[in-house]
């Protein structure tokens, strides 16, 4: 199986980094081919805009991201960094999104990755969304950590249900941010994973069952 890990944390020694490393190690040992998009290490540009188009825009008078994405994808004129990530997604059978929950959501660099890489034309079109989507048959998982207790992200917690984080990707499955259909794998969450976590707890949480 071809696996893509989209990893969004600036610190390699973080708990998220440990989870990413463990996923890569375990999946590779099991015989899978694993590719990692380490967004911070890549210096990935999260700002969608006219620079996403390589060459002349479809409409030089008015910029519409969705229309320009569609035209550029069909013409093979999306920016190189987007095209590289699209190719990774196209080849992947299973996608893991690994990130910390910051301000009740994903880091901005990952949101920007979704804005740019889930381009209209590649990831969705009218009539090609959700159960008829372009990613049908792919697997996806959200692996998210928080710096607070599990109670904080309980359904009646002060920050709301942790499952709402996955809803950023859409109501049916993690890759549905692209309004496309995938089979959902069980998500992972780890609460209270800040630097002050006791070493024994950290080891226990990242150790394979």
DRENDRENNU-352342 format. One record per residue (C-alpha): residue in three letters; z, x, y; residue number from 1. Coordinates in pm, 1 decimal, decimal comma, padded with zeros to 6 digits. Example, Ala and Ser with C-alpha at 12.3 -4.5 7.8 and 13.67 -1.06 7.14 Angstrom:
+-------+----------+----------+----------+------+
| kolnu |       up |     east |    north | keti |
+-------+----------+----------+----------+------+
|   ALA |  00780,0 |  01230,0 | -00450,0 |    1 |
|   SER |  00714,0 |  01367,0 | -00106,0 |    2 |
+-------+----------+----------+----------+------+
***
This chain:
+-------+----------+----------+----------+------+
| kolnu |       up |     east |    north | keti |
+-------+----------+----------+----------+------+
|   UNK |  00000,0 |  00000,0 |  00000,0 |    1 |
|   UNK | -00079,6 |  00122,7 |  00352,1 |    2 |
|   UNK |  00225,4 |  00095,9 |  00576,4 |    3 |
|   UNK |  00238,4 |  00124,2 |  00956,0 |    4 |
|   UNK |  00575,1 |  00180,4 |  01123,3 |    5 |
|   UNK |  00571,3 |  00099,1 |  01495,0 |    6 |
|   UNK |  00881,2 |  00280,6 |  01618,5 |    7 |
|   UNK |  01027,3 |  00241,5 |  01967,4 |    8 |
|   UNK |  01330,9 |  00456,2 |  02047,3 |    9 |
|   UNK |  01344,9 |  00762,4 |  02274,8 |   10 |
|   UNK |  01608,6 |  00950,3 |  02071,0 |   11 |
|   UNK |  01505,1 |  01095,9 |  01732,3 |   12 |
|   UNK |  01872,0 |  01133,0 |  01627,6 |   13 |
|   UNK |  01949,7 |  00765,9 |  01695,4 |   14 |
|   UNK |  02035,7 |  00509,5 |  01430,4 |   15 |
|   UNK |  01687,2 |  00366,7 |  01478,5 |   16 |
|   UNK |  01549,1 |  00712,7 |  01414,1 |   17 |
|   UNK |  01750,3 |  00733,4 |  01092,9 |   18 |
|   UNK |  01622,3 |  00393,3 |  00981,2 |   19 |
|   UNK |  01264,6 |  00497,0 |  01053,5 |   20 |
|   UNK |  01306,0 |  00825,1 |  00866,4 |   21 |
|   UNK |  01461,7 |  00649,3 |  00568,3 |   22 |
|   UNK |  01178,6 |  00394,0 |  00558,3 |   23 |
|   UNK |  00916,0 |  00668,2 |  00566,9 |   24 |
|   UNK |  01095,5 |  00870,1 |  00298,7 |   25 |
|   UNK |  01156,8 |  00573,7 |  00067,3 |   26 |
|   UNK |  00809,8 |  00423,6 |  00099,0 |   27 |
|   UNK |  00638,5 |  00758,6 |  00055,1 |   28 |
|   UNK |  00849,1 |  00834,2 | -00252,3 |   29 |
|   UNK |  00743,4 |  00496,3 | -00392,8 |   30 |
|   UNK |  00379,1 |  00599,8 | -00362,2 |   31 |
|   UNK |  00280,8 |  00420,1 | -00042,6 |   32 |
|   UNK |  00080,0 |  00574,8 |  00240,2 |   33 |
|   UNK |  00285,2 |  00561,9 |  00561,0 |   34 |
|   UNK |  00167,3 |  00609,0 |  00920,2 |   35 |
|   UNK |  00413,3 |  00610,8 |  01211,6 |   36 |
|   UNK |  00335,3 |  00517,3 |  01570,9 |   37 |
|   UNK |  00627,0 |  00681,6 |  01752,6 |   38 |
|   UNK |  00563,6 |  00523,2 |  02089,8 |   39 |
|   UNK |  00795,9 |  00740,7 |  02299,2 |   40 |
|   UNK |  00682,2 |  01064,0 |  02134,9 |   41 |
|   UNK |  00321,0 |  00955,9 |  02188,7 |   42 |
|   UNK |  00386,8 |  00880,2 |  02555,7 |   43 |
|   UNK |  00223,0 |  00544,1 |  02493,8 |   44 |
|   UNK |  00125,5 |  00366,6 |  02816,8 |   45 |
|   UNK |  00277,4 |  00014,8 |  02804,2 |   46 |
|   UNK |  00107,9 | -00120,0 |  03118,6 |   47 |
|   UNK | -00184,3 | -00349,2 |  03042,4 |   48 |
|   UNK | -00450,5 | -00361,8 |  03311,0 |   49 |
|   UNK | -00799,3 | -00256,1 |  03419,3 |   50 |
|   UNK | -00743,6 |  00089,1 |  03269,0 |   51 |
|   UNK | -00758,5 | -00070,3 |  02923,2 |   52 |
|   UNK | -01135,4 | -00100,9 |  02964,8 |   53 |
|   UNK | -01341,8 |  00211,5 |  02901,6 |   54 |
|   UNK | -01642,8 |  00166,2 |  03123,2 |   55 |
|   UNK | -01767,6 | -00117,4 |  03340,2 |   56 |
|   UNK | -01568,2 | -00437,7 |  03337,3 |   57 |
|   UNK | -01717,0 | -00768,7 |  03237,0 |   58 |
|   UNK | -01615,6 | -00917,2 |  03573,4 |   59 |
|   UNK | -01582,1 | -00665,7 |  03854,8 |   60 |
|   UNK | -01464,3 | -00928,9 |  04104,7 |   61 |
|   UNK | -01165,3 | -01071,8 |  03916,4 |   62 |
|   UNK | -00958,3 | -00914,5 |  03638,7 |   63 |
|   UNK | -00856,6 | -01141,3 |  03350,2 |   64 |
|   UNK | -00684,4 | -00941,6 |  03076,4 |   65 |
|   UNK | -00780,5 | -01180,3 |  02797,3 |   66 |
|   UNK | -01145,9 | -01206,9 |  02898,3 |   67 |
|   UNK | -01182,0 | -00833,9 |  02952,7 |   68 |
|   UNK | -01010,8 | -00756,7 |  02621,6 |   69 |
|   UNK | -01250,5 | -00986,0 |  02437,4 |   70 |
|   UNK | -01560,3 | -00840,1 |  02598,6 |   71 |
|   UNK | -01440,9 | -00481,0 |  02560,6 |   72 |
|   UNK | -01345,7 | -00525,2 |  02196,0 |   73 |
|   UNK | -01683,3 | -00677,0 |  02114,0 |   74 |
|   UNK | -01857,4 | -00391,7 |  02299,2 |   75 |
|   UNK | -01637,3 | -00119,8 |  02152,9 |   76 |
|   UNK | -01514,7 | -00039,3 |  02503,2 |   77 |
|   UNK | -01136,7 | -00060,3 |  02477,3 |   78 |
|   UNK | -00944,1 |  00247,3 |  02590,6 |   79 |
|   UNK | -00908,2 |  00519,9 |  02330,2 |   80 |
|   UNK | -00530,7 |  00483,5 |  02286,4 |   81 |
|   UNK | -00572,8 |  00112,3 |  02213,7 |   82 |
|   UNK | -00858,5 |  00170,0 |  01970,8 |   83 |
|   UNK | -00651,3 |  00421,1 |  01774,7 |   84 |
|   UNK | -00366,3 |  00171,7 |  01733,0 |   85 |
|   UNK | -00606,7 | -00108,4 |  01642,1 |   86 |
|   UNK | -00747,9 |  00107,6 |  01363,9 |   87 |
|   UNK | -00396,4 |  00169,6 |  01231,9 |   88 |
|   UNK | -00329,2 | -00204,8 |  01229,5 |   89 |
|   UNK | -00660,5 | -00280,1 |  01064,8 |   90 |
|   UNK | -00582,5 | -00038,9 |  00780,9 |   91 |
|   UNK | -00221,2 | -00150,9 |  00731,8 |   92 |
|   UNK | -00111,6 | -00387,3 |  00457,1 |   93 |
|   UNK |  00248,2 | -00387,0 |  00580,6 |   94 |
|   UNK |  00375,6 | -00331,7 |  00937,3 |   95 |
|   UNK |  00737,0 | -00249,2 |  01024,6 |   96 |
|   UNK |  00855,8 | -00286,2 |  01384,1 |   97 |
|   UNK |  01160,8 | -00061,0 |  01430,9 |   98 |
|   UNK |  01345,8 | -00089,7 |  01762,5 |   99 |
|   UNK |  01679,2 | -00145,2 |  01938,1 |  100 |
|   UNK |  01754,1 | -00472,8 |  02111,5 |  101 |
|   UNK |  01777,0 | -00403,5 |  02482,8 |  102 |
|   UNK |  01842,9 | -00685,3 |  02731,0 |  103 |
|   UNK |  01801,6 | -00944,7 |  02453,6 |  104 |
|   UNK |  01455,4 | -00820,6 |  02361,9 |  105 |
|   UNK |  01242,6 | -00530,3 |  02253,0 |  106 |
|   UNK |  01202,5 | -00214,1 |  02464,2 |  107 |
|   UNK |  00934,0 | -00246,0 |  02730,1 |  108 |
|   UNK |  00721,6 |  00022,0 |  02563,3 |  109 |
|   UNK |  00692,4 | -00194,7 |  02249,8 |  110 |
|   UNK |  00620,1 | -00510,6 |  02448,5 |  111 |
|   UNK |  00345,3 | -00318,0 |  02626,9 |  112 |
|   UNK |  00210,0 | -00199,3 |  02292,1 |  113 |
|   UNK |  00182,4 | -00563,7 |  02186,2 |  114 |
|   UNK |  00019,9 | -00664,6 |  02517,5 |  115 |
|   UNK | -00247,6 | -00397,4 |  02482,6 |  116 |
|   UNK | -00303,2 | -00357,3 |  02107,0 |  117 |
|   UNK | -00289,3 | -00725,1 |  02009,2 |  118 |
|   UNK | -00604,4 | -00762,0 |  02213,7 |  119 |
|   UNK | -00790,0 | -01089,4 |  02228,8 |  120 |
|   UNK | -01097,3 | -01058,4 |  02010,7 |  121 |
|   UNK | -00923,8 | -00826,4 |  01765,9 |  122 |
|   UNK | -00595,3 | -01006,6 |  01708,5 |  123 |
|   UNK | -00670,6 | -01367,7 |  01797,5 |  124 |
|   UNK | -00934,4 | -01607,2 |  01920,7 |  125 |
|   UNK | -00949,2 | -01984,2 |  01963,2 |  126 |
|   UNK | -00922,9 | -02131,3 |  01615,7 |  127 |
|   UNK | -00806,6 | -01797,3 |  01470,9 |  128 |
|   UNK | -00431,7 | -01822,7 |  01517,8 |  129 |
|   UNK | -00124,9 | -01862,3 |  01296,6 |  130 |
|   UNK | -00228,9 | -01997,3 |  00952,9 |  131 |
|   UNK | -00597,2 | -01926,9 |  01027,8 |  132 |
|   UNK | -00523,9 | -01597,0 |  01199,4 |  133 |
|   UNK | -00698,0 | -01265,4 |  01169,9 |  134 |
|   UNK | -00400,7 | -01091,8 |  01008,3 |  135 |
|   UNK | -00373,8 | -01335,2 |  00720,0 |  136 |
|   UNK | -00264,9 | -01155,0 |  00405,0 |  137 |
|   UNK | -00076,0 | -00877,7 |  00583,0 |  138 |
|   UNK |  00299,3 | -00826,6 |  00558,9 |  139 |
|   UNK |  00532,0 | -00754,2 |  00850,1 |  140 |
|   UNK |  00900,5 | -00686,9 |  00911,0 |  141 |
|   UNK |  01116,0 | -00665,2 |  01222,5 |  142 |
|   UNK |  01393,6 | -00404,9 |  01181,1 |  143 |
|   UNK |  01613,3 | -00431,0 |  01488,5 |  144 |
|   UNK |  01951,1 | -00290,1 |  01587,3 |  145 |
|   UNK |  02203,0 | -00400,3 |  01847,6 |  146 |
|   UNK |  02483,9 | -00219,7 |  02025,7 |  147 |
|   UNK |  02720,9 | -00514,1 |  01991,7 |  148 |
|   UNK |  02894,0 | -00707,1 |  01714,7 |  149 |
|   UNK |  02728,8 | -00954,1 |  01480,5 |  150 |
|   UNK |  02927,6 | -01235,0 |  01646,9 |  151 |
|   UNK |  02751,9 | -01166,0 |  01976,2 |  152 |
|   UNK |  02416,3 | -01250,2 |  01815,7 |  153 |
|   UNK |  02534,8 | -01540,0 |  01599,6 |  154 |
|   UNK |  02369,0 | -01880,3 |  01658,1 |  155 |
|   UNK |  02665,2 | -01972,6 |  01878,6 |  156 |
|   UNK |  02712,0 | -01620,4 |  02017,1 |  157 |
|   UNK |  02702,7 | -01531,3 |  02384,1 |  158 |
|   UNK |  02363,4 | -01357,4 |  02348,8 |  159 |
|   UNK |  02213,8 | -01619,8 |  02118,6 |  160 |
|   UNK |  02075,4 | -01614,9 |  01765,8 |  161 |
|   UNK |  01941,8 | -01273,5 |  01659,6 |  162 |
|   UNK |  01641,4 | -01448,8 |  01505,1 |  163 |
|   UNK |  01521,5 | -01522,7 |  01858,0 |  164 |
|   UNK |  01427,9 | -01154,7 |  01884,7 |  165 |
|   UNK |  01169,2 | -01198,5 |  01610,2 |  166 |
|   UNK |  01035,9 | -01506,3 |  01789,4 |  167 |
|   UNK |  00894,5 | -01274,5 |  02053,6 |  168 |
|   UNK |  00632,5 | -01204,3 |  01788,3 |  169 |
|   UNK |  00571,0 | -01575,6 |  01734,5 |  170 |
|   UNK |  00719,4 | -01869,2 |  01547,1 |  171 |
|   UNK |  00571,4 | -01810,6 |  01202,9 |  172 |
|   UNK |  00593,3 | -01435,5 |  01130,2 |  173 |
|   UNK |  00648,6 | -01102,8 |  01306,6 |  174 |
|   UNK |  00281,0 | -01030,5 |  01370,6 |  175 |
|   UNK |  00231,3 | -01372,0 |  01525,9 |  176 |
|   UNK |  00259,9 | -01218,2 |  01869,7 |  177 |
|   UNK | -00108,4 | -01183,0 |  01803,5 |  178 |
|   UNK | -00118,1 | -01554,1 |  01717,9 |  179 |
|   UNK | -00228,2 | -01457,6 |  01371,0 |  180 |
|   UNK | -00102,1 | -01533,4 |  01024,4 |  181 |
|   UNK |  00087,8 | -01291,2 |  00803,2 |  182 |
|   UNK |  00332,3 | -01327,2 |  00520,1 |  183 |
|   UNK |  00682,5 | -01258,6 |  00644,8 |  184 |
|   UNK |  00903,7 | -01006,1 |  00469,4 |  185 |
|   UNK |  01282,3 | -01033,7 |  00510,8 |  186 |
|   UNK |  01388,9 | -00884,4 |  00842,0 |  187 |
|   UNK |  01663,0 | -00627,4 |  00889,8 |  188 |
|   UNK |  01931,4 | -00616,2 |  01154,8 |  189 |
|   UNK |  02218,0 | -00377,9 |  01214,6 |  190 |
|   UNK |  02485,8 | -00464,2 |  01467,5 |  191 |
|   UNK |  02708,0 | -00226,7 |  01659,9 |  192 |
|   UNK |  02487,9 |  00079,6 |  01611,3 |  193 |
|   UNK |  02575,4 |  00268,7 |  01927,6 |  194 |
|   UNK |  02671,0 |  00636,2 |  01929,5 |  195 |
|   UNK |  03038,1 |  00555,1 |  01874,4 |  196 |
|   UNK |  02976,0 |  00415,4 |  01526,7 |  197 |
|   UNK |  03204,7 |  00579,2 |  01265,6 |  198 |
|   UNK |  03004,6 |  00828,7 |  01053,9 |  199 |
|   UNK |  03101,4 |  00655,1 |  00730,7 |  200 |
|   UNK |  02965,5 |  00322,4 |  00854,2 |  201 |
|   UNK |  02643,9 |  00485,0 |  00973,8 |  202 |
|   UNK |  02593,5 |  00653,2 |  00635,4 |  203 |
|   UNK |  02665,0 |  00331,0 |  00449,5 |  204 |
|   UNK |  02420,0 |  00129,6 |  00656,7 |  205 |
|   UNK |  02126,1 |  00366,5 |  00612,2 |  206 |
|   UNK |  02194,2 |  00455,2 |  00247,6 |  207 |
|   UNK |  01958,2 |  00290,5 | -00003,8 |  208 |
|   UNK |  02124,0 |  00020,5 | -00211,0 |  209 |
+-------+----------+----------+----------+------+
***
